[in-house]
């Protein structure tokens, strides 16, 4: 199945064109995307570091995960809401960018993992679970940055 | 200073980094990703000072156990940031966003120093308070503001709007 026509249609869509033709819209959206990335990093890391016996050692991991979950969701929602418009403005470039496809694959796994398995692994005090969580989100962010290079 | 940066930009290492296919993107990605380690953790500490995140965790647990990890992230940012600067000193030096970014980093550092020199001295009295005293909340809010500004200026530096 050839997906390119769909990507071309997305780039030609209203929001895609508006962002592409604006001098400042893309950079501004990008800044919010980066700030949300930092928040996601903090919200994910505090629980995962705790499982690795680093950071807030006096707090139960389950409690940290539960209390940070709203912040993680806020960060994730902000990342998606800013990521989609950026994608629309350069959908065809993304189509030809290997890091974009790696990022989307990893992102799907990272979201599924975080919303399903993670809570159980935190409850079990799983160190491999913490490493997997950090690894998945690191991969998403790293691949994301490389969309600009390749 | 300009002459020194001109000399720096002409050195072999600067040129090699600037034109490298892999090294530059790797340094750049490291710089961006250490943002999660640094601002992610310090930002949550700021949110704790505001009484918004993890209000049940004593502030001192953040300053003694989260802050040092954040400092590691900061070190990675400074080292990768210096390398990025080294790869194009003139471009950075003449960029308005770079200059504002440096000022904001100084302000963020000053805010942290003043926080530790003032209200933090009595932290024993309020470390477990769900809502810390106004002076501590102000420090948290200013930290979030300054560091967010640093991130924004850092990103905008790539767009040469006013050069």
Interface residues (C-beta under 8 A of the other chain):
Chain A: X23 X27 X30 X31 X34 X35 X37 X38 X39 X40 X41 X42 X43 X44 X45 X46 X49 X54 X55 X56 X57 X58 X59 X63 X64 X67 X68 X71 X138 X141 X142 X145 X146 X149
Chain B: X25 X28 X29 X32 X33 X35 X36 X37 X39 X40 X41 X43 X44 X47 X53 X54 X56 X57 X61 X62 X65 X66 X69 X148 X151 X152 X155 X156 X159 X161
